[in-house]
């Protein structure tokens, strides 16, 4: 299965990279985080749902936390307390089955803060409330959902390749 997966993920990973870099509208690294999350979560239909729901929930929690931080500008100590409370909240929400994958939620949360902290012009209330590509609540989950779609497609393709490789050769007669 490793060869099939290498072929499938390699081809689709290249296609995903070309698409993202050609359009410059998406975050390739966020897509690859979701791709890894899909396989980390089991690499099947249930993992696809878990990846999307949990990644997007993590993005939403991080975005809300970031908006509070950008609005209040609380300083390092109070900021750390706010972030700590938001993390405790999303872990407690794991009691709800749809959000029970704490690592998948964390991937979305971390990807959002990666975007915000690496793009200071995005870490402002104006940007975070806009309908633009500077809004992490729009850009990060969209990139992650596309990554999860590519991941699911790569799993399906790998299964087909594996099935084709396992077929015995047929005689032309």
KAGIUR-V847442 format. One record per helix or strand of 3 or more residues. SS is the DSSP state (hx for helix, st for strand). FROM is the first residue (numbers start at 1). TO is the last residue. If there is no record, write none. Layout:
SS;FROM;TO
SS;FROM;TO
This chain:
hx;2;23
hx;28;40
hx;45;72
hx;76;95
hx;97;99
hx;102;118
hx;120;122
hx;125;128
hx;136;166
